[in-house]
Amino acid sequence: MSGEGKLRTAHRIIIGDSRRMEEVGDRTIHLVVTSPPYPMIEMWDELFSSLNPEIEGALLNEDGALAYSLMNKELDKVWKEVDRVLTTGGIVCINVGDATRKIGGAFQLYPNHSSIIHRFEEMNYQVLPPIIWRKQTNKPNKYMGSGMLPSNAYVTLEHEYILIFRKGGNRSFDPEERENRRKSAYFWEERNVWFSDIWTDLKGISQEMGNDDLRERSAAYPFELAYRLISMYSIQGDTVLDPFLGTGTTIQAAVHTGRNSIGYELYAGFMKVIEDRIAEFRDVSRELAADRLERHAQFVEKRQAEKGNMKHRSLKYGFPVMTGQEKNILFPVVKRIERIEEGEFEVEYSHEVK
Ligand SMILES: C[S@@+](CC[C@H](N)C(=O)[O-])C[C@H]1O[C@@H](n2cnc3c(N)ncnc32)[C@H](O)[C@@H]1O
């Protein structure tokens, strides 16, 4: 990112194994936003078994405890790499759900969120308050166990966690970063929703991928989830990493928030899915900024009708804002995208929304 308000970002998709992220330097990443394959969820059995064949053996022997522990050991290798590449004051946001499974005749919970928290505690991270988001299941047979008869029925899991960790103490900002931080402010009314501990308003993922195999492999999270986390925990010009990139939702959100990004994905088939979306980025980016502005305008109208005029105004756009911290808000709107080579592209921005 250069001075004079000109924002440019670079993005890189690496088809490779994030247990060794050789392409990423020590302490070069400001934020990690990711969702790993969830241990003990059946759709990931094959992948975990390919990472360590002992996992396949444990599953065949119906040894749930061993399989769970071995799966987490594979994830731990990635968390260790995340620790190497993250800068001091950097943040890690991990979206994960717990698993329920009947194995060896016993039904039980495999508490993925708690295993990951434990791991980050061991690495001396500060554990910050997590977010729980509601992920509705419409399956008719979603309730398990003994039906209307007590006491062998089980609660259905319809939420996932966003675990949030910080490396070292609070981040410090140099003068250029301080300026970017002010431009990266979010609206007061967005803060009130984004920083609440339960999100109930995230829409499911639109699975536009026609290919069944790809859809099955994706387990993508909603775009809004990545967009919010990046906006909440990094500033324009930062670099965001996703070691489990999947369909590239994190990279997409990084483009639209004016952050650089790097993603690792084992499965090469996702490269095309991500590259095919690049062409849409300009239009999507303008729509996203316009939507945010529209929602803000509605908020302002209602608020001013109830409480009178707001004291502050956006310097660039002229609309009223609640606090002085929002005065410098600049929306990064994609102006030009240049494909450098397969999996690598650069983005240039303007701040004009209309
Ligand atoms: C839960 S999905 C991520 C979905 C992603 N958040 C999205 O929105 O599309 C996990 C992804 O991690 C990939 N993966 C698993 N282990 C990996 C590893 N060691 N290195 C790189 N990618 C890995 C899987 O192939 C899968 O696509």
PDBQT file of the ligand as one rigid body, heavy atoms in Angstrom, charges set to zero:
ROOT
HETATM    1  C1  LIG A 401     -13.939 -26.159   6.088  1.00  0.00    +0.000 C 
HETATM    2  S1  LIG A 401     -13.136 -26.076   4.550  1.00  0.00    +0.000 S 
HETATM    3  C2  LIG A 401     -12.841 -24.350   4.354  1.00  0.00    +0.000 C 
HETATM    4  C3  LIG A 401     -13.960 -23.637   3.659  1.00  0.00    +0.000 C 
HETATM    5  C4  LIG A 401     -13.672 -22.170   3.389  1.00  0.00    +0.000 C 
HETATM    6  N1  LIG A 401     -13.721 -21.381   4.622  1.00  0.00    +0.000 N 
HETATM    7  C5  LIG A 401     -14.661 -21.598   2.387  1.00  0.00    +0.000 C 
HETATM    8  O1  LIG A 401     -15.344 -20.624   2.723  1.00  0.00    +0.000 OA
HETATM    9  O2  LIG A 401     -14.766 -22.137   1.284  1.00  0.00    +0.000 OA
HETATM   10  C6  LIG A 401     -11.515 -26.689   4.914  1.00  0.00    +0.000 C 
HETATM   11  C7  LIG A 401     -10.600 -26.737   3.698  1.00  0.00    +0.000 C 
HETATM   12  O3  LIG A 401      -9.269 -26.994   4.150  1.00  0.00    +0.000 OA
HETATM   13  C8  LIG A 401      -8.595 -27.797   3.192  1.00  0.00    +0.000 C 
HETATM   14  N2  LIG A 401      -7.451 -28.405   3.901  1.00  0.00    +0.000 N 
HETATM   15  C9  LIG A 401      -7.489 -29.350   4.862  1.00  0.00    +0.000 A 
HETATM   16  N3  LIG A 401      -6.255 -29.625   5.333  1.00  0.00    +0.000 NA
HETATM   17  C10 LIG A 401      -5.399 -28.806   4.664  1.00  0.00    +0.000 A 
HETATM   18  C11 LIG A 401      -3.993 -28.588   4.708  1.00  0.00    +0.000 A 
HETATM   19  N4  LIG A 401      -3.209 -29.287   5.533  1.00  0.00    +0.000 N 
HETATM   20  N5  LIG A 401      -3.460 -27.667   3.877  1.00  0.00    +0.000 NA
HETATM   21  C12 LIG A 401      -4.247 -26.945   3.023  1.00  0.00    +0.000 A 
HETATM   22  N6  LIG A 401      -5.588 -27.100   2.944  1.00  0.00    +0.000 NA
HETATM   23  C13 LIG A 401      -6.166 -28.018   3.748  1.00  0.00    +0.000 A 
HETATM   24  C14 LIG A 401      -9.673 -28.751   2.723  1.00  0.00    +0.000 C 
HETATM   25  O4  LIG A 401      -9.366 -29.297   1.440  1.00  0.00    +0.000 OA
HETATM   26  C15 LIG A 401     -10.916 -27.851   2.704  1.00  0.00    +0.000 C 
HETATM   27  O5  LIG A 401     -11.130 -27.276   1.426  1.00  0.00    +0.000 OA
ENDROOT
TORSDOF 0
